[in-house]
Amino acid sequence: MSEQNLSAQQIADHVRVGMWANDRATQSLGMSISAMGPGTATLTMTVRPDMLNGHATCHGGFITALADSAFAFACNSGNELTVASGLAIDFVAPAREGDVLTAQGHEVSHAGRTGVYDVSVRNQRGELIAVFRGRSYRMKGKPAVPAASSGAGG
């Protein structure tokens, strides 16, 4: 079955499996994908002791990595190879050891080869930790993950 016969959700599921298999950075930080759909992705990560800075709060680089991973999965969900062209992040509250952070990303705009995606990062109490905006660039005609030979792949 070709991707032309798959729904947008089936394509997103295929990309989720294929990208995850090769994403050692996201895996090494203990992240997991809790949801993914067309133009959206939700990832979680627990703040470990080795992620704390000198103020005993989560280093901003780890929060950024979580948001960036949600952005990456969201913007590649249509199985067109998409890369970041820029990002901005605002930290609004600290994350602490043991916090379970959830990054929810969604497409704001997609026109031609460029896109804009917003990601909010919240802790397990629903408190906003950071707001991220990513800008993307699509490589037309190049898949993010090789096409499934049958179905959405596994």
C-alpha positions as CSV (number, residue, x, y, z in Angstrom):
1,M,0.0,0.0,0.0
2,S,1.4,3.4,-0.9
3,E,1.3,6.4,1.3
4,Q,-1.2,7.9,-1.1
5,N,-3.8,5.4,0.3
6,L,-3.0,6.2,3.9
7,S,-4.9,8.7,6.1
8,A,-3.0,11.7,7.5
9,Q,-3.1,10.0,10.9
10,Q,-1.6,6.7,9.5
11,I,1.2,8.7,7.9
12,A,1.9,10.5,11.2
13,D,1.9,7.1,13.0
14,H,4.4,5.8,10.4
15,V,6.6,8.9,10.9
16,R,6.4,8.5,14.6
17,V,7.8,5.0,14.5
18,G,10.4,5.6,11.9
19,M,11.8,8.9,13.4
20,W,11.7,7.5,16.9
21,A,13.9,4.5,15.9
22,N,16.7,6.8,14.8
23,D,16.3,9.6,17.4
24,R,19.0,8.7,19.9
25,A,19.1,12.2,21.4
26,T,15.4,12.2,22.3
27,Q,15.6,8.6,23.6
28,S,18.7,9.3,25.7
29,L,17.0,12.1,27.5
30,G,14.2,9.7,28.6
31,M,11.6,11.4,26.5
32,S,8.5,9.5,25.2
33,I,5.9,10.4,22.6
34,S,2.5,10.3,24.2
35,A,0.5,11.5,21.1
36,M,1.2,12.4,17.5
37,G,-1.1,13.5,14.7
38,P,-1.1,15.6,11.6
39,G,0.8,18.8,12.5
40,T,0.9,17.9,16.2
41,A,3.1,16.0,18.7
42,T,3.1,15.6,22.5
43,L,6.3,14.4,24.3
44,T,7.0,14.0,28.0
45,M,10.3,13.9,30.0
46,T,11.0,13.5,33.7
47,V,13.6,15.9,35.1
48,R,16.5,13.8,36.3
49,P,19.2,14.9,38.9
50,D,21.7,15.1,36.0
51,M,19.5,17.7,34.3
52,L,19.8,20.2,37.1
53,N,21.8,23.4,36.9
54,G,23.6,25.2,39.7
55,H,20.3,26.6,41.0
56,A,18.9,23.1,41.4
57,T,16.4,23.7,38.6
58,C,16.2,22.0,35.2
59,H,18.8,23.5,32.8
60,G,17.1,25.4,30.1
61,G,18.9,23.4,27.4
62,F,17.0,20.3,28.5
63,I,13.6,22.1,28.4
64,T,14.6,23.4,25.0
65,A,15.5,19.9,23.8
66,L,12.1,18.6,24.9
67,A,10.3,21.4,23.1
68,D,12.5,21.0,20.0
69,S,11.7,17.3,19.8
70,A,8.0,17.9,20.0
71,F,8.5,20.5,17.2
72,A,10.5,18.0,15.1
73,F,7.9,15.3,15.4
74,A,5.0,17.7,14.7
75,C,6.6,19.3,11.6
76,N,7.6,16.0,10.1
77,S,4.2,14.3,10.7
78,G,3.3,14.6,7.0
79,N,6.4,12.6,6.0
80,E,8.1,15.5,4.2
81,L,11.7,15.9,5.5
82,T,11.5,19.1,7.6
83,V,14.3,20.8,9.5
84,A,14.4,23.7,11.9
85,S,15.4,27.1,10.5
86,G,15.2,28.9,13.8
87,L,13.6,28.9,17.2
88,A,12.8,31.1,20.2
89,I,12.0,30.0,23.7
90,D,10.8,31.9,26.8
91,F,11.1,30.3,30.2
92,V,8.3,31.4,32.5
93,A,8.8,29.1,35.5
94,P,11.4,26.7,36.8
95,A,11.2,23.0,36.4
96,R,12.5,20.9,39.3
97,E,13.9,17.4,39.9
98,G,11.2,14.8,39.5
99,D,8.9,17.1,37.5
100,V,7.2,15.4,34.5
101,L,7.3,17.9,31.7
102,T,4.9,17.7,28.8
103,A,5.6,19.5,25.5
104,Q,2.6,19.9,23.2
105,G,3.4,21.2,19.8
106,H,1.1,22.2,16.9
107,E,1.3,23.8,13.5
108,V,0.4,27.4,13.4
109,S,1.2,28.1,9.8
110,H,2.4,26.1,6.8
111,A,2.9,27.9,3.4
112,G,5.1,26.4,0.7
113,R,8.3,25.2,2.2
114,T,8.1,27.1,5.5
115,G,6.1,26.6,8.7
116,V,5.7,28.0,12.2
117,Y,5.0,25.7,15.2
118,D,4.2,26.6,18.8
119,V,5.1,24.3,21.7
120,S,4.0,24.8,25.3
121,V,5.9,23.0,28.1
122,R,4.0,22.3,31.3
123,N,4.7,20.3,34.4
124,Q,2.6,17.6,35.9
125,R,0.4,20.2,37.7
126,G,-0.3,21.9,34.4
127,E,1.8,24.9,35.3
128,L,3.4,26.6,32.2
129,I,7.2,26.2,32.2
130,A,8.2,27.5,28.8
131,V,6.8,28.7,25.5
132,F,8.6,27.8,22.3
133,R,8.2,28.9,18.7
134,G,9.9,27.0,15.9
135,R,10.3,27.9,12.3
136,S,10.6,25.0,9.8
137,Y,11.8,24.4,6.3
138,R,10.5,21.5,4.2
139,M,12.6,19.6,1.7
140,K,10.0,19.0,-1.0
141,G,10.0,15.5,-2.4
142,K,12.1,14.0,0.3
143,P,10.4,11.8,2.9
144,A,11.2,12.1,6.6
145,V,10.9,8.3,6.8
146,P,11.0,5.8,3.9
147,A,7.5,5.0,2.7
148,A,5.8,2.0,4.3
149,S,5.7,-1.1,2.1
150,S,2.4,-2.2,3.6
151,G,0.1,-0.2,5.8
152,A,1.5,2.4,8.2
153,G,4.4,0.4,9.3
154,G,5.2,-0.6,12.9
